[in-house]
Amino acid sequence: MLLGLFMLTSVFLSVPSGMMASRLGDRTALWIGLASLVAGSIVLGLSSTFSMALAGRLIGGIGAVFTTVTAAKLLIDWFSGREMSTAMSLLGVTWPIGIALGLSLLPMIEIQTGWRAAVLITAFLPGLALLLTIAVPIVPPARSEQPKDAAPAVLWSIKRREFWTIIAGGAAWPLMSAGGYVVFTSYAPGLLISQGETPVSAGLTISLLSWLFIVTIPFGGFLADRTGRNDLMFWGGCLASAAAVAMVPVGGPVVLWVILISLMGFTVGPVMALPGEVLTPASRSTGVGLYYTLYYLGTTSLPALGGWLLEVTGAAPAVIWFSAACLVVAPFSLLALRLLQRRWGLFP
């Protein structure tokens, strides 16, 4: 419940957070998000009851959605038409970096000082980010498409055609990320243990993927911007990694399969940049919030579906093949977005 509440908050607040950012301003929305992340960690770390712990996770979840949606919208504003995949890949790589740091450092802190200190220390980085965003002005580039005398932004600011185009392509990211990455890394260690590996060895083998992502995600964004082949990189990254994921239950050198699965990182920058290729400046706050809503829906549902599949079949390979299937299906959501984009001429 403590894990799920944090993510579930994002399902319901991604669109409202974007709408509030359009009214309050991006900088204020970012401050709300970072301050809530700090407060959520403190409340959870000091909690003496389960209800207080839930409150801490709820506050932190609010902070997470305000921070992620606003940061994505800011980067789209700044880099629209220039190196957007690189910028979005640098935002996307923070996720595996955070996972890697958390899995490496927090258990050691918990062993030495207890779980409360491990939780409280997670307030440090958002607190530092809050101070930086207060000290350093967040100024849009001079080429900003928003005139100084523009009318105040309305809350719901997305056209019907933009709405349905985002809906069509909104499954690409969660199928790749939650279905491909999260489901695989969650259930592959159990598969390897069932095949005779020790828990430590299985965990280290699969954790290699997160470390490789720190390289492949930004490199993929860089390549996408330099070549202009965003869609080709998404298709290739998904299908190549799907083939490698499907081979893990079959056998062979698992480390090699994990290295090949890291090609999934090439897809992150292009898929995160998709809203900027469809939405106009006026519709970005609402549209990016809608895109993140679909992402978080997938993030909360696909791993649970993998767990249900494991319970029903009792076969760990079935869950891994489900992960591979998600990667195969993901590019077709991108294809649907492109078809609607061309049909309706959505090229902001």
Secondary structure, DSSP 8 states (H G I E B T S, - for coil): -HHHHHHHHHHHHHHHHHHHHHHH-HHHHHHHHHHHHHHHHHHHHT--SHHHHHHHHHHHHHHHHHHHHHHHHHHHHHHTTSSHHHHHHHHHTHHHHHHHHHHHHHHHHHHHH-HHHHHHGGGHHHHHHHHHHHHS-----TT-SS-TT-----SS---HHHHHHHHHHTTHHHIIIIIIIIHHHHHHHHHHHHTT--HHHHHHHHHHHHHHHHHHHHHHHHHHHHH--HHHHHHHHHHHHHHHHHHTTT-S-HHHHHHHHGGGGGGHHHHHTHHHHH--GGGHHHHHHHHHHHHHHHHHHHHHHHHHHHHHH--HHHHHHHHHHHHHHHHHHHHHHHHHHHHHT---
